[in-house]
Amino acid sequence: MFANLGVTEILIIFLMVVIIFGGKKIPELAKGVGKGIRLFKSELKDVKEGIDISEDIKKIDG
């Protein structure tokens, strides 16, 4: 994801986030992003399991 970004670009982005949201809001934002990522991964896993089950049903039906 950050393969094309250098250290300078990442520092500039971080500095902009600190300026926009303030230092006190960053932990709250990170917590929210973490929850969102966990929820997304969980839902993605459920979808993959559903696809696997439907493929098994197709194999059984012939």
Long-range contacts (C-beta under 8 A, 24 or more apart in sequence): none
